[in-house]
Amino acid sequence: LAKTTQPISMDSYEGQEVNITCSHNNIATNDYITWYQQFPSQGPRFIIQGYKTKVTNEVASLFIPADRKSSTLSLPRVSLSDTAVYYCLVGDLTGANNLFFGTGTRLTVIP
Amino acid sequence: DGGITQSPKYLFRKEGQNVTLSCEQNLNHDAMYWYRQDPGQGLRLIYYSQIVNDFQKGDIAEGYSVSREKKESFPLTVTSAQKNPTAFYLCASSITTTGVGQPQHFGDGTRLSIL
């Protein structure tokens, strides 16, 4: 089971780009990288998923270097509503036990 | 609107009682999951089910039980054997547990407290 390491917390001002990096040194060949966002007293919400290189959707980008031992979630021009906990997960999606939710990164956006 | 509904949002239990948390989904997903989240912590897997009438233990199944009699429903019972049941419980579903791009969709949770 691939474990991940993320910063415990980050602060950013409104309008800035935020990059959250996740380390996953023992990622396996078949593992995908998935990011979730969680607001207080709510369930996590899927943000983005990737295998290698770069993935972009309407809310975020995910950068994955060639060795795949880390990944970076990029949130463009954050707003106060982006204040949340962000989880990085690594797994091959072939079984529920493949998904390990660590403590995540608590992002606080400052006005 | 398709989604996952957990009820109740808040639940109180007396010591020694069993309580059942409801989880219903109308996404036509095969797989369903139960997680527990303690304050400031990540999610820990309790049970999961890949198909009707089948389920497997997760990392912390002791003191919990589940059933999966219908595709859309996956209730969790917190038994009196669970010595520290106070937590935030999250239910999730996914199309299957296999394959690419099968993110889990979560409900908004049930917060269980002991009186």
Interface residues (C-beta under 8 A of the other chain):
Chain A: Y32 T34 S41 Q42 G43 P44 R45 F46 Q49 Y87 L93 T94 G95 A96 N97 L99 F100 F101 G102 T103 G104
Chain B: I4 A31 Y33 Y35 G40 Q41 G42 L43 R44 L45 Y48 Q50 Q56 G58 D59 F88 L90 C91 A92 T97 T98 G99 V100 G101 Q102 P103 Q104 H105 F106 G107 D108 G109 R111
